[in-house]
Amino acid sequence: MNKNSHTDLLAIGYVLLGLMGIGYVSPPQANAAVEENQDSSSPFPARMRGVNCPINGFDVDVETTIARFATWGVNTLRINFSHDGHARRGVVADPPTEVNPLAPYRRNIETLNEILKACKKHNIGVILCASTIYGRKLDYFWKETEGLENRNHLMALWDALAPLYKDNPTVIAFELLNEPNFKKGNEHLWREQMLPQTLAVVRKHTKTKWVVVGPGPWGFMQPYKSEFKPLADPRIIYTYHFYSPHCYTHQGIRHYKRDKDYPGTYREFPNPKLPVRDWSIESIRKDALIAKSFCDRYNVRMLVGEFGVVRWAPNGDKYLADCIQVFEEMGFDWLFHSPGGWNGWNPTFNADDPESRDVYGGKNTDKLKVLLKGWQLNRP
């Protein structure tokens, strides 16, 4: 069987699986209360307050990183799980095969198992999130000539990962895809096709593991206003990512100038067609209410799976404190990005420390103090 024939058969199989009963529901209730649905064998926290890290964003000794998170009070770790070649200079991931669909992830599977062992020891729950999957090119993920193969890679990954970790109580949830993206005009493909198809693959292996899903593009919360609907599945947690305003939180990255303060008045993105807005705790609260209305309408749980600000942004500690205050007001779970990987987000480094992929800077910065205060809410 040639490569294209195998891809076509995979596509047909996964599409048919996606049509087998994973649908949408109408208000007023999509989920029963989280407390009623909890599996008593899982260490699922009443509120998740933790961190987000890439799979290769840990000390050489993984235990050192996880132990540090535990001393901070972190109770949840979201892992952006990618293929072995992602963010590793000179490393090329092996291609997947019919016999071994996890071949591109061999090295990272070993790291994941070390992380899970350490997290079990320190009572930290793990959300396993598919991120840079083999074959994924974010700018062209929904390009017609490439999209079908990439969708198959995602579903094949979960077809292999789900049976490996479905009974591991440290893995408290699977997240189907980090920040779904698509070309303009194809916004419906994620929520109407790929999301339910991928969920069906996971549910083929486990009916009880919690699954995290969110809208595209890039995990923005705006689709929760109307077009994104909850799935007819009682063990779903909904998510969005929050980096607004991007001109502030991402300043110094690529084309974002280092010239914004918080609170302040400027555009969300460096696009002159966008309106100028006031940015403060009130704007954070106004945006969060979009997700909160979705939660209230459908009685579901909301996770802010990523939020953060580059460490050199002025008054970043104030921004983080305002975000956490609003998330707590809304009853949202929240995970900070990120004390691992590229250290531009890392609160253990000072603003003027050199950029690197070092994991720990050893500095007790004002940003870290704000986060520690938030994580201490996990303490009994």
Buried (B, 14 or more C-beta within 10 A) or exposed (E): EEEEEEBBEBBEBBBEBBEEEBEBBEEEBBBEEBEEBBEEEBBBBEBBBBBBBBBBBBBEEBBEBBBBBBEBBBBBBBBBBBBBBBBBEEEEBBEBEEEEBBBBBEBBBEBBBBBBEBBBEBEBBBBBBBBBBBBBEBEBBBEEEBBBBBBBBBBBBBBBBBEBBBEBEBBBBBBBBBBBBBBEEBBEBBBBBBBBBBBBBBBBBBEEBBBBBBBBBBBBBBBBEEEBBBBBBBBBBBBBBBBBBBBBBBBBEEEBEEEBBBBBEBBBBBEEEEEEBEBBBEBBBEBBBBBBEBBBBBBBBBBBBBBBBBBBBBBBBBBBBBBBBBBBEBEBBBBBBBBBBBBBBBBBBEBEBEEEBBBBBEBEBBBBEBBBEBBEEBEE
